[in-house]
Amino acid sequence: MEAADFKDVLDVVRRLVREDVVPREDEIEETDAIPQDIRQKAVDMGLFGYTLPEEYGGLGASLYEDVQLAFEFGYTTPSFRSMFGTNNGIAGKVLVDAGTEEQQKHWLPRLAGGAVASFALTEAEAGSDPSGLATWACRDGDAYVINGSKRFITNAPLADLFVVFARTGEERRSTKGISVFLVEAGRKGVTVGPRDHKTGQAGAWTAEVFFDEVSVPASALIGGEEGAGFGTAMKSLVRGRVHIAALCVGMAQRILEESVAYAAANTQGGRPIGEFQLVQAMLAEIQTGLYAGRAMVLEAARQYDSGEDRRIGPSAAKLFCSEMVSKAADLAVQIHGGMGYMRGTVVERCFRDARVFRIYEGTSEIQKLIIGKALLKDVK
């Protein structure tokens, strides 16, 4: 994207977030839903396909551009980004990276136009470690029959398309033999369970998805190749980790601004609490983490785009920023005192919303293993 064009996009997104979404955060929290008019504005602006190729109706944003947009998305409730996040990230990128030309031509324009894709990998015994994947897809003539279930699937109740990972090989406890399929939400045998009741991120819907003798044509096998699913998933998740790190930076920025404003205005003993050195120390910790996280994300994105590093940087950024924003939210609650523990305050909501960043798209523990193994591999 040309620099001037991207600046225009960034400015429009910032205005949408600050002027349309932020004022309605309480409504989103109470109704557990994104208002339809906000959704339509996001569709009209091209946010459902901003990373997808321009030839298919997207904006073609690089990861470096993506994270700058994510800084803005992260400033408000995570559910705003969540409604189009999988299109641009883990689900849409599977199609971009591994889909056949026919699959891309059919689905990418639809996703860019507002259809919703869900990434269906996680199961009860297959979260951070996909080797426990139990969903099966058996070849039946010119079709595959899929049986199994998925858990915690983002946007499942709204999905038009599921990107489904299933075993097609004989291995039962391995990352080998995993394939990936395009399954339309309305296909016979696909059932979406009730919405999950989560600690935070109201308005971002997740649910279980069940596949009972779901028959899909052989053309639904992404890339037309069996057994390539694990590599495809990992490639998509690596990019997604940098994006999640950027969202954490955006949330930390909001947390800092709320905390500074509160410390400057709220008084104890006739003095603004911001005059107390221990409060200043907590603000300094939030600012320092935010400063480091932003720099780390931008560098990780730059190296990802150039191909210099697509292993250590994404995991390091996701690990640091997800831990950083949780600490920032905790400090912000402390700065706010009793008010920080009350529902209805921004920092209390951020405290709940931030927690899951350390879990999804690879837990903090998994990121440490990835980083450690990569460092040791480099010296062998």
C-alpha positions as CSV (number, residue, x, y, z in Angstrom):
1,M,0.0,0.0,0.0
2,E,1.3,3.5,-0.8
3,A,2.4,5.4,2.3
4,A,-0.1,8.2,1.6
5,D,-2.9,5.8,1.1
6,F,-2.0,3.9,4.3
7,K,-1.9,7.1,6.3
8,D,-5.4,7.9,5.1
9,V,-6.6,4.4,6.1
10,L,-5.0,4.8,9.5
11,D,-6.5,8.2,10.1
12,V,-10.0,6.9,9.2
13,V,-9.6,3.8,11.5
14,R,-8.5,6.0,14.3
15,R,-11.5,8.2,14.0
16,L,-13.9,5.3,13.8
17,V,-12.4,3.8,16.9
18,R,-12.3,7.0,19.0
19,E,-15.6,8.6,17.7
20,D,-17.9,5.6,17.1
21,V,-16.7,2.6,19.1
22,V,-15.3,4.1,22.3
23,P,-18.5,6.0,23.2
24,R,-20.5,2.8,22.9
25,E,-18.2,0.5,24.9
26,D,-20.7,0.3,27.8
27,E,-23.5,-0.7,25.3
28,I,-21.3,-3.4,23.8
29,E,-20.4,-4.7,27.3
30,E,-24.1,-4.8,28.4
31,T,-25.5,-6.3,25.2
32,D,-22.6,-8.7,24.5
33,A,-22.8,-7.6,20.8
34,I,-21.3,-5.2,18.3
35,P,-24.0,-2.8,17.1
36,Q,-25.0,-3.4,13.5
37,D,-24.2,0.1,12.4
38,I,-20.6,-0.2,13.6
39,R,-20.3,-3.5,11.9
40,Q,-21.5,-2.0,8.6
41,K,-19.1,0.9,8.9
42,A,-16.2,-1.6,9.3
43,V,-17.5,-3.5,6.2
44,D,-17.7,-0.3,4.2
45,M,-14.2,0.7,5.2
46,G,-12.8,-2.6,4.0
47,L,-11.8,-3.8,7.5
48,F,-13.1,-7.3,6.8
49,G,-10.3,-7.8,4.3
50,Y,-7.6,-5.2,4.9
51,T,-4.8,-7.8,4.8
52,L,-6.2,-9.8,1.9
53,P,-4.8,-9.3,-1.6
54,E,-6.1,-6.3,-3.5
55,E,-7.0,-8.5,-6.5
56,Y,-9.6,-10.1,-4.4
57,G,-11.1,-6.9,-2.9
58,G,-8.8,-6.5,0.1
59,L,-6.4,-3.7,0.9
60,G,-3.3,-5.8,0.8
61,A,-1.8,-4.5,4.0
62,S,1.6,-5.8,5.0
63,L,2.2,-7.0,8.6
64,Y,4.0,-3.8,9.4
65,E,0.9,-1.9,8.3
66,D,-1.4,-4.4,10.0
67,V,0.2,-3.9,13.4
68,Q,-0.2,-0.1,13.2
69,L,-3.9,-0.6,12.6
70,A,-4.0,-3.1,15.4
71,F,-2.5,-0.4,17.8
72,E,-5.7,1.5,17.0
73,F,-8.1,-1.5,17.2
74,G,-6.6,-2.4,20.6
75,Y,-7.5,1.0,22.0
76,T,-11.1,-0.1,22.4
77,T,-13.0,-3.2,23.3
78,P,-11.3,-6.3,21.7
79,S,-14.6,-7.5,20.4
80,F,-14.5,-4.7,17.7
81,R,-11.4,-6.2,16.2
82,S,-12.6,-9.7,16.8
83,M,-15.5,-9.5,14.4
84,F,-13.1,-9.2,11.4
85,G,-9.8,-10.4,12.9
86,T,-10.0,-14.0,11.7
87,N,-10.7,-12.9,8.2
88,N,-7.5,-10.9,8.1
89,G,-5.5,-13.3,10.3
90,I,-5.5,-17.0,11.0
91,A,-8.5,-18.0,8.8
92,G,-8.1,-15.7,5.9
93,K,-4.3,-16.2,5.7
94,V,-4.8,-20.0,5.4
95,L,-6.6,-19.3,2.1
96,V,-4.1,-16.7,1.0
97,D,-1.1,-18.9,1.8
98,A,-2.3,-22.4,0.9
99,G,-5.6,-22.1,-1.0
100,T,-6.0,-23.1,-4.7
101,E,-6.7,-20.3,-7.2
102,E,-10.3,-21.5,-7.4
103,Q,-10.7,-21.5,-3.6
104,Q,-9.2,-18.0,-3.4
105,K,-11.4,-16.6,-6.2
106,H,-14.5,-18.0,-4.6
107,W,-13.9,-17.1,-0.9
108,L,-11.5,-14.1,-0.6
109,P,-13.9,-11.6,-2.3
110,R,-16.7,-12.8,0.0
111,L,-14.5,-12.4,3.1
112,A,-13.4,-8.9,2.0
113,G,-17.0,-8.0,1.5
114,G,-18.1,-8.9,5.0
115,A,-18.6,-12.7,5.2
116,V,-17.1,-14.2,8.3
117,A,-14.5,-17.0,8.5
118,S,-13.7,-19.0,11.6
119,F,-10.5,-20.9,12.3
120,A,-11.5,-24.3,13.7
121,L,-8.4,-25.9,15.1
122,T,-8.8,-26.1,18.9
123,E,-10.3,-29.1,20.5
124,A,-10.8,-30.4,24.1
125,E,-7.5,-32.3,23.9
126,A,-5.8,-30.2,21.2
127,G,-5.1,-26.6,22.1
128,S,-1.5,-25.4,22.1
129,D,-0.5,-28.9,21.1
130,P,-2.3,-29.9,17.9
131,S,-1.0,-33.5,18.2
132,G,-4.1,-34.4,20.2
133,L,-6.4,-33.5,17.3
134,A,-9.3,-36.0,17.1
135,T,-11.5,-34.7,14.3
136,W,-11.3,-37.0,11.3
137,A,-12.0,-36.6,7.6
138,C,-12.4,-39.8,5.6
139,R,-12.3,-39.9,1.8
140,D,-15.5,-41.1,0.3
141,G,-15.3,-41.1,-3.5
142,D,-15.2,-37.5,-4.6
143,A,-15.9,-36.2,-1.1
144,Y,-14.6,-36.2,2.4
145,V,-16.8,-37.0,5.5
146,I,-15.8,-35.0,8.6
147,N,-16.6,-36.0,12.2
148,G,-15.5,-34.4,15.4
149,S,-15.9,-31.2,17.4
150,K,-14.0,-27.9,18.0
151,R,-13.9,-25.7,21.1
152,F,-13.6,-22.0,21.8
153,I,-14.0,-21.1,18.1
154,T,-14.1,-17.3,17.6
155,N,-17.1,-16.0,15.6
156,A,-18.6,-19.5,15.3
157,P,-22.1,-18.3,15.9
158,L,-21.6,-15.7,13.1
159,A,-19.5,-17.7,10.7
160,D,-20.2,-18.2,7.0
161,L,-17.2,-20.4,6.6
162,F,-15.2,-22.7,8.9
163,V,-11.6,-23.4,8.2
164,V,-11.5,-26.9,9.7
165,F,-8.5,-28.9,10.7
166,A,-9.0,-32.7,10.6
167,R,-6.9,-35.9,10.4
168,T,-6.7,-37.7,7.1
169,G,-3.7,-39.8,7.9
170,E,-3.4,-42.9,10.2
171,E,-1.3,-41.2,12.9
172,R,-3.4,-40.6,16.0
173,R,-1.1,-38.6,18.3
174,S,1.0,-36.7,15.9
175,T,1.1,-33.4,14.0
176,K,1.5,-35.5,10.8
177,G,-1.5,-36.4,8.7
178,I,-3.5,-33.2,9.6
179,S,-5.4,-31.6,6.7
180,V,-7.5,-28.5,6.4
181,F,-10.9,-28.0,4.8
182,L,-13.3,-25.3,3.8
183,V,-16.7,-26.1,5.4
184,E,-19.7,-23.8,4.8
185,A,-21.6,-23.0,8.0
186,G,-25.0,-24.1,6.6
187,R,-23.8,-27.5,5.4
188,K,-25.8,-30.5,6.8
189,G,-24.3,-31.9,10.0
190,V,-22.6,-28.7,11.1
191,T,-24.0,-27.5,14.5
192,V,-22.8,-24.5,16.5
193,G,-23.3,-24.7,20.2
194,P,-24.5,-22.0,22.6
195,R,-22.2,-18.9,23.0
196,D,-19.5,-19.3,25.6
197,H,-19.8,-17.3,28.8
198,K,-16.4,-15.7,29.2
199,T,-14.6,-13.6,31.8
200,G,-14.1,-10.8,29.4
201,Q,-14.2,-9.6,25.8
202,A,-17.9,-9.2,25.7
203,G,-19.2,-9.0,22.1
204,A,-16.6,-11.4,20.8
205,W,-18.5,-14.6,20.5
206,T,-17.0,-18.0,20.8
207,A,-18.7,-21.4,20.8
208,E,-18.2,-25.2,20.2
209,V,-18.8,-26.5,16.7
210,F,-19.8,-30.0,16.0
211,F,-19.3,-32.0,12.7
212,D,-21.6,-35.0,12.4
213,E,-21.1,-36.9,9.1
214,V,-20.4,-33.6,7.3
215,S,-19.8,-34.3,3.6
216,V,-17.7,-31.8,1.6
217,P,-16.5,-32.1,-1.9
218,A,-12.8,-33.0,-2.5
219,S,-12.4,-29.5,-3.8
220,A,-12.9,-28.3,-0.2
221,L,-9.4,-29.6,0.8
222,I,-7.3,-26.5,1.0
223,G,-4.5,-26.6,-1.6
224,G,-5.7,-30.0,-2.8
225,E,-3.1,-31.6,-0.6
226,E,-3.6,-34.0,2.3
227,G,-1.3,-33.7,5.3
228,A,-0.3,-30.1,4.9
229,G,-2.6,-28.8,7.6
230,F,-0.2,-28.5,10.5
231,G,2.4,-26.4,8.6
232,T,-0.4,-24.2,7.2
233,A,-1.8,-23.6,10.7
234,M,1.6,-22.8,12.2
235,K,2.4,-20.3,9.4
236,S,-0.9,-18.5,9.9
237,L,-0.5,-18.5,13.7
238,V,3.0,-17.0,13.6
239,R,1.8,-14.0,11.8
240,G,-1.2,-13.8,14.1
241,R,1.1,-13.6,17.1
242,V,2.6,-10.3,16.0
243,H,-0.9,-9.0,15.4
244,I,-2.1,-10.0,18.9
245,A,1.0,-8.4,20.4
246,A,0.0,-5.2,18.7
247,L,-3.5,-5.3,20.1
248,C,-1.9,-5.6,23.6
249,V,0.1,-2.5,22.9
250,G,-3.1,-0.6,21.9
251,M,-4.9,-1.7,25.0
252,A,-1.9,-0.7,27.2
253,Q,-2.0,2.8,25.6
254,R,-5.7,3.1,26.6
255,I,-4.8,1.8,30.1
256,L,-2.0,4.4,30.5
257,E,-4.2,7.3,29.4
258,E,-7.0,6.3,31.7
259,S,-4.6,5.9,34.6
260,V,-2.8,9.2,34.0
261,A,-6.1,11.1,33.8
262,Y,-7.4,9.4,37.0
263,A,-4.2,10.1,38.9
264,A,-4.2,13.8,37.8
265,A,-7.9,14.4,38.8
266,N,-8.6,12.1,41.8
267,T,-7.5,13.5,45.2
268,Q,-6.7,12.0,48.6
269,G,-6.0,14.3,51.5
270,G,-6.5,17.3,49.4
271,R,-3.8,16.3,46.8
272,P,-4.0,14.7,43.4
273,I,-2.9,11.1,43.9
274,G,-0.5,11.7,40.9
275,E,1.7,13.7,43.3
276,F,2.4,10.6,45.3
277,Q,5.7,9.0,44.2
278,L,4.4,5.4,44.4
279,V,1.6,6.2,42.0
280,Q,4.1,7.9,39.7
281,A,6.2,4.7,39.9
282,M,3.2,2.6,38.7
283,L,2.5,5.0,35.9
284,A,6.2,4.8,34.9
285,E,6.1,1.0,34.8
286,I,3.1,1.0,32.5
287,Q,4.7,3.6,30.2
288,T,8.0,1.7,30.1
289,G,6.3,-1.6,29.2
290,L,4.2,0.1,26.6
291,Y,7.3,1.8,25.0
292,A,9.2,-1.5,24.9
293,G,6.2,-3.4,23.5
294,R,5.5,-0.9,20.7
295,A,9.2,-1.0,19.6
296,M,9.3,-4.8,19.8
297,V,6.1,-5.2,17.7
298,L,7.2,-2.9,15.0
299,E,10.6,-4.6,14.7
300,A,9.0,-8.1,14.7
301,A,6.6,-7.0,11.9
302,R,9.4,-5.5,9.9
303,Q,11.5,-8.7,10.1
304,Y,8.5,-10.8,9.3
305,D,7.8,-8.9,6.2
306,S,11.4,-9.0,5.0
307,G,11.7,-12.7,5.8
308,E,14.6,-12.1,8.3
309,D,12.8,-13.7,11.2
310,R,9.5,-15.6,11.3
311,R,10.3,-17.7,14.4
312,I,11.7,-15.9,17.4
313,G,10.4,-12.3,16.8
314,P,6.7,-13.2,16.6
315,S,6.8,-15.4,19.7
316,A,9.0,-12.9,21.7
317,A,6.6,-10.1,20.8
318,K,3.5,-12.1,21.7
319,L,5.0,-13.3,25.0
320,F,6.3,-9.9,26.1
321,C,3.2,-7.8,25.1
322,S,0.6,-10.2,26.4
323,E,2.3,-10.3,29.8
324,M,3.0,-6.6,29.7
325,V,-0.7,-5.6,29.1
326,S,-1.9,-7.9,31.9
327,K,0.6,-6.2,34.3
328,A,-0.4,-2.8,33.1
329,A,-4.1,-3.6,33.7
330,D,-3.3,-4.8,37.2
331,L,-1.3,-1.7,38.0
332,A,-4.1,0.5,36.6
333,V,-6.6,-1.2,38.9
334,Q,-4.3,-0.5,41.8
335,I,-3.9,3.2,40.8
336,H,-7.7,3.5,40.7
337,G,-8.1,1.9,44.1
338,G,-11.6,0.8,44.9
339,M,-13.0,2.3,41.8
340,G,-10.7,0.1,39.7
341,Y,-12.5,-2.9,41.0
342,M,-16.0,-1.6,40.0
343,R,-17.8,-2.8,36.9
344,G,-18.2,0.1,34.5
345,T,-14.7,1.5,34.7
346,V,-12.4,1.1,31.7
347,V,-9.5,-0.4,33.6
348,E,-11.7,-3.0,35.3
349,R,-12.9,-4.1,31.8
350,C,-9.3,-4.1,30.5
351,F,-8.2,-6.2,33.5
352,R,-10.7,-8.9,32.4
353,D,-10.3,-8.5,28.6
354,A,-6.5,-8.7,28.7
355,R,-6.2,-12.0,30.5
356,V,-6.9,-14.2,27.5
357,F,-4.1,-12.6,25.4
358,R,-1.7,-14.8,27.4
359,I,-3.6,-18.0,26.3
360,Y,-4.9,-17.9,22.8
361,E,-2.8,-18.3,19.6
362,G,-0.2,-20.0,21.8
363,T,0.1,-19.6,25.5
364,S,3.0,-17.8,27.1
365,E,4.5,-21.1,28.0
366,I,4.4,-22.3,24.4
367,Q,6.0,-19.0,23.3
368,K,8.9,-19.7,25.7
369,L,9.4,-23.2,24.3
370,I,9.4,-21.9,20.7
371,I,11.9,-19.2,21.5
372,G,14.2,-21.5,23.5
373,K,14.2,-24.3,20.9
374,A,14.8,-21.8,18.1
375,L,17.8,-20.3,19.9
376,L,19.3,-23.7,20.5
377,K,18.7,-24.8,16.9
378,D,20.6,-21.8,15.6
379,V,23.8,-22.9,17.3
380,K,23.7,-26.6,16.2
